[in-house]
Amino acid sequence: MKSESITSSAEAKNDVPRKRSKIQRRANPDALVWTVEHTCQLTGLGRSTIFERIKDGSIESRLVNGRRMLIPPSVRRFLGIA
């Protein structure tokens, strides 16, 4: 009898495990609220700048189920495009 070796998918791909990727969502400028990440995408601001503006009250935000959500009109006011 021949002995067949069974290889796992990781072995078949040179022992490189596959990375799980997060679903990349595009930022919608018309959404009612934005996440910090979407705000970064839409405005070009960095996370630290956004959190500084939240802290000083320039940008309004709410905590929803543990996620920081920003209010788009306050972001637009901060940027001077309201």
Backbone as ProteinMPNN parsed JSONL, in Angstrom:
{"seq_chain_A": "MKSESITSSAEAKNDVPRKRSKIQRRANPDALVWTVEHTCQLTGLGRSTIFERIKDGSIESRLVNGRRMLIPPSVRRFLGIA", "coords_chain_A": {"N_chain_A": [[0.815, -1.194, 0.0], [0.395, 2.219, -0.72], [1.529, 4.992, 1.056], [-0.117, 7.855, 1.706], [0.501, 11.228, 2.145], [-1.101, 13.609, 4.052], [-1.604, 16.942, 3.687], [-1.904, 20.013, 5.332], [-3.699, 23.053, 4.623], [-2.087, 25.215, 5.259], [0.468, 24.113, 5.148], [0.559, 23.467, 2.51], [0.77, 25.931, 1.396], [3.365, 26.873, 1.792], [3.757, 27.021, 4.579], [2.744, 29.448, 5.459], [0.627, 31.196, 7.371], [-2.712, 32.291, 6.77], [-3.807, 35.636, 6.886], [-6.384, 37.12, 8.728], [-8.533, 39.433, 7.437], [-9.774, 42.66, 8.153], [-12.981, 43.922, 7.369], [-12.988, 46.339, 5.012], [-14.438, 49.344, 5.113], [-15.827, 51.932, 3.244], [-15.718, 55.388, 3.855], [-18.624, 57.223, 4.378], [-19.65, 60.283, 3.461], [-22.176, 61.304, 3.903], [-23.281, 60.083, 6.087], [-24.975, 59.749, 9.266], [-23.463, 59.685, 11.594], [-19.909, 59.49, 12.193], [-17.155, 57.233, 12.45], [-14.024, 57.422, 14.223], [-11.995, 56.527, 12.543], [-13.191, 56.745, 9.993], [-13.55, 59.49, 9.92], [-10.901, 60.308, 9.853], [-10.21, 59.313, 7.296], [-11.894, 60.856, 5.651], [-11.216, 63.534, 6.198], [-8.472, 63.792, 6.379], [-7.182, 64.329, 8.683], [-5.23, 63.367, 11.554], [-5.513, 60.662, 13.98], [-4.747, 61.449, 16.568], [-5.042, 64.233, 16.497], [-7.795, 64.423, 16.108], [-8.765, 63.27, 18.503], [-7.718, 65.139, 20.319], [-9.217, 67.403, 19.617], [-11.753, 66.497, 20.277], [-11.457, 66.299, 23.007], [-11.033, 69.002, 23.747], [-13.458, 70.029, 23.037], [-14.016, 71.003, 20.51], [-14.897, 69.286, 18.542], [-17.806, 67.396, 18.452], [-18.777, 64.358, 20.038], [-20.037, 61.029, 20.604], [-20.331, 58.195, 22.737], [-21.042, 55.077, 21.656], [-22.097, 51.978, 22.303], [-19.469, 51.371, 23.096], [-17.968, 52.418, 21.047], [-16.462, 55.265, 19.635], [-18.215, 57.81, 18.265], [-18.459, 60.363, 15.902], [-19.951, 63.557, 15.376], [-20.931, 64.652, 12.329], [-21.677, 67.422, 11.48], [-20.36, 68.958, 13.459], [-17.705, 68.359, 12.97], [-17.428, 69.434, 10.428], [-17.906, 72.143, 11.055], [-15.649, 72.626, 12.659], [-13.664, 72.384, 10.704], [-14.322, 74.518, 9.16], [-16.103, 74.38, 7.046], [-18.811, 74.366, 7.155]], "CA_chain_A": [[0.0, 0.0, 0.0], [1.083, 3.502, -0.72], [1.121, 5.887, 2.148], [-0.315, 9.21, 1.211], [0.6, 12.224, 3.21], [-2.145, 14.641, 4.01], [-1.022, 18.225, 4.075], [-2.894, 21.046, 5.639], [-3.645, 24.16, 3.679], [-0.942, 26.05, 5.601], [1.652, 23.45, 4.633], [0.503, 23.551, 1.054], [1.109, 27.306, 1.022], [4.678, 27.178, 2.349], [3.65, 27.283, 6.021], [2.397, 30.838, 5.732], [-0.792, 31.27, 7.74], [-3.471, 33.383, 6.169], [-4.231, 36.685, 7.806], [-7.783, 37.524, 8.632], [-8.572, 40.865, 7.168], [-10.985, 43.369, 8.549], [-13.739, 44.443, 6.241], [-12.696, 47.746, 4.805], [-15.627, 50.098, 4.73], [-15.543, 53.279, 2.771], [-16.369, 56.433, 4.632], [-19.749, 57.85, 3.709], [-19.748, 61.647, 3.969], [-23.566, 61.644, 4.22], [-23.743, 59.299, 7.235], [-25.398, 60.549, 10.415], [-22.3, 59.749, 12.48], [-18.694, 58.919, 11.639], [-16.179, 56.719, 13.398], [-12.77, 58.173, 14.173], [-11.283, 56.096, 11.348], [-13.832, 57.358, 8.819], [-13.243, 60.922, 9.962], [-9.517, 60.421, 9.364], [-10.234, 59.109, 5.845], [-12.591, 61.939, 4.967], [-10.643, 64.855, 6.437], [-7.017, 63.803, 6.315], [-6.651, 64.584, 10.018], [-4.757, 62.195, 12.264], [-6.291, 60.234, 15.146], [-4.403, 62.243, 17.753], [-5.672, 65.543, 16.325], [-9.232, 64.265, 16.323], [-9.012, 63.079, 19.924], [-7.448, 66.417, 20.986], [-10.363, 68.286, 19.358], [-12.864, 65.971, 21.079], [-11.162, 66.65, 24.4], [-11.237, 70.438, 23.989], [-14.835, 70.376, 22.723], [-14.171, 71.525, 19.149], [-15.646, 68.284, 17.787], [-18.731, 66.643, 19.302], [-18.795, 62.911, 19.836], [-20.825, 60.214, 21.528], [-19.87, 56.823, 22.878], [-22.15, 54.186, 21.318], [-21.653, 50.585, 22.441], [-18.021, 51.313, 23.206], [-17.315, 53.028, 19.883], [-16.519, 56.721, 19.599], [-18.859, 58.264, 17.042], [-18.369, 61.805, 15.772], [-21.097, 64.223, 14.761], [-20.375, 65.31, 11.142], [-21.729, 68.895, 11.43], [-19.346, 69.577, 14.319], [-16.424, 68.207, 12.27], [-17.447, 70.437, 9.359], [-17.712, 73.456, 11.689], [-14.241, 72.714, 13.044], [-12.87, 72.585, 9.486], [-14.736, 75.759, 8.525], [-16.83, 74.116, 5.797], [-20.215, 74.128, 7.519]], "C_chain_A": [[0.854, 1.251, 0.0], [0.61, 4.31, 0.476], [1.043, 7.3, 1.584], [-0.198, 10.17, 2.377], [-0.472, 13.284, 2.987], [-1.526, 15.932, 4.505], [-2.139, 19.205, 4.365], [-2.756, 22.18, 4.632], [-2.469, 25.084, 3.976], [0.347, 25.436, 5.078], [1.7, 23.555, 3.113], [0.905, 24.942, 0.575], [2.388, 27.747, 1.717], [4.631, 27.616, 3.805], [3.367, 28.744, 6.368], [0.929, 30.883, 6.095], [-1.464, 32.47, 7.093], [-3.869, 34.376, 7.229], [-5.717, 36.92, 7.621], [-7.795, 39.019, 8.409], [-9.882, 41.441, 7.666], [-11.688, 43.841, 7.29], [-13.454, 45.936, 6.146], [-13.965, 48.444, 4.32], [-15.204, 51.485, 4.282], [-16.334, 54.274, 3.592], [-17.463, 57.08, 3.789], [-19.902, 59.263, 4.261], [-21.172, 62.053, 4.359], [-24.113, 60.875, 5.418], [-24.11, 60.224, 8.393], [-24.295, 60.709, 11.455], [-21.117, 59.095, 11.779], [-17.868, 58.313, 12.753], [-14.925, 57.587, 13.287], [-12.006, 57.814, 12.899], [-11.867, 56.718, 10.079], [-13.551, 58.85, 8.772], [-11.823, 61.17, 9.465], [-9.478, 60.294, 7.845], [-10.801, 60.322, 5.121], [-11.881, 63.278, 5.073], [-9.135, 64.924, 6.258], [-6.369, 64.13, 7.647], [-6.171, 63.272, 10.636], [-5.625, 61.887, 13.476], [-6.004, 61.117, 16.356], [-5.035, 63.634, 17.678], [-7.16, 65.462, 16.606], [-9.531, 64.108, 17.808], [-8.712, 64.344, 20.735], [-8.641, 67.358, 20.821], [-11.603, 67.8, 20.106], [-12.684, 66.409, 22.525], [-11.416, 68.129, 24.68], [-12.63, 70.922, 23.583], [-15.058, 70.93, 21.327], [-14.988, 70.59, 18.266], [-16.511, 67.503, 18.76], [-18.648, 65.157, 18.994], [-19.679, 62.26, 20.884], [-20.195, 58.839, 21.595], [-21.078, 55.919, 22.675], [-21.626, 52.751, 21.332], [-20.138, 50.451, 22.436], [-17.262, 51.901, 22.03], [-17.51, 54.527, 19.915], [-17.067, 57.14, 18.251], [-18.854, 59.787, 17.023], [-19.567, 62.35, 15.013], [-20.576, 65.04, 13.564], [-20.516, 66.837, 11.092], [-20.688, 69.575, 12.322], [-17.955, 69.45, 13.692], [-16.341, 69.257, 11.157], [-17.262, 71.846, 9.914], [-16.247, 73.65, 12.076], [-13.356, 73.006, 11.832], [-13.234, 73.866, 8.741], [-15.47, 75.544, 7.203], [-18.31, 73.857, 6.058], [-21.146, 74.918, 6.64]], "O_chain_A": [[1.9, 1.314, 0.645], [-0.566, 4.296, 0.841], [2.016, 7.844, 1.062], [-0.739, 9.935, 3.457], [-0.693, 13.767, 1.876], [-0.991, 15.997, 5.612], [-3.181, 19.205, 3.71], [-1.784, 22.235, 3.879], [-1.906, 25.679, 3.057], [1.229, 26.156, 4.612], [2.767, 23.712, 2.521], [1.344, 25.091, -0.566], [2.479, 28.883, 2.181], [5.391, 28.493, 4.214], [3.716, 29.21, 7.453], [0.07, 30.64, 5.247], [-0.854, 33.522, 6.901], [-4.228, 33.998, 8.344], [-6.233, 36.917, 6.503], [-7.133, 39.772, 9.123], [-10.936, 40.808, 7.61], [-11.051, 44.122, 6.275], [-13.662, 46.687, 7.099], [-14.483, 48.149, 3.242], [-14.331, 52.114, 4.88], [-17.478, 54.022, 3.972], [-17.244, 57.436, 2.631], [-20.253, 59.424, 5.43], [-21.356, 63.041, 5.07], [-25.296, 61.0, 5.736], [-23.611, 61.346, 8.484], [-24.203, 61.742, 12.117], [-21.289, 58.259, 10.891], [-17.874, 58.815, 13.877], [-14.793, 58.388, 12.361], [-11.436, 58.689, 12.247], [-11.128, 57.162, 9.201], [-13.336, 59.409, 7.697], [-11.574, 62.134, 8.741], [-8.798, 61.07, 7.174], [-10.26, 60.762, 4.107], [-11.933, 64.08, 4.139], [-8.584, 65.997, 6.012], [-5.143, 64.204, 7.741], [-6.652, 62.197, 10.278], [-6.379, 62.74, 13.944], [-6.923, 61.488, 17.086], [-5.51, 64.153, 18.688], [-7.721, 66.335, 17.268], [-10.452, 64.743, 18.323], [-9.379, 64.599, 21.738], [-9.035, 68.033, 21.772], [-12.423, 68.616, 20.526], [-13.634, 66.835, 23.183], [-11.954, 68.476, 25.731], [-12.952, 72.096, 23.765], [-16.183, 71.294, 20.988], [-15.685, 71.036, 17.355], [-16.02, 67.003, 19.772], [-18.471, 64.751, 17.845], [-20.018, 62.859, 21.905], [-19.595, 58.373, 20.627], [-22.038, 55.989, 23.442], [-20.82, 52.362, 20.487], [-19.592, 49.523, 21.839], [-16.031, 51.882, 22.02], [-18.609, 55.008, 20.193], [-16.464, 56.864, 17.214], [-19.205, 60.426, 18.015], [-20.121, 61.694, 14.131], [-19.855, 66.018, 13.76], [-19.562, 67.508, 10.696], [-20.188, 70.647, 11.982], [-17.117, 70.335, 13.863], [-15.302, 69.892, 10.973], [-16.548, 72.657, 9.324], [-15.676, 74.716, 11.847], [-12.409, 73.786, 11.925], [-12.541, 74.26, 7.803], [-15.464, 76.421, 6.339], [-18.979, 73.198, 5.262], [-22.363, 74.841, 6.804]]}, "name": "protein", "num_of_chains": 1, "seq": "MKSESITSSAEAKNDVPRKRSKIQRRANPDALVWTVEHTCQLTGLGRSTIFERIKDGSIESRLVNGRRMLIPPSVRRFLGIA"}
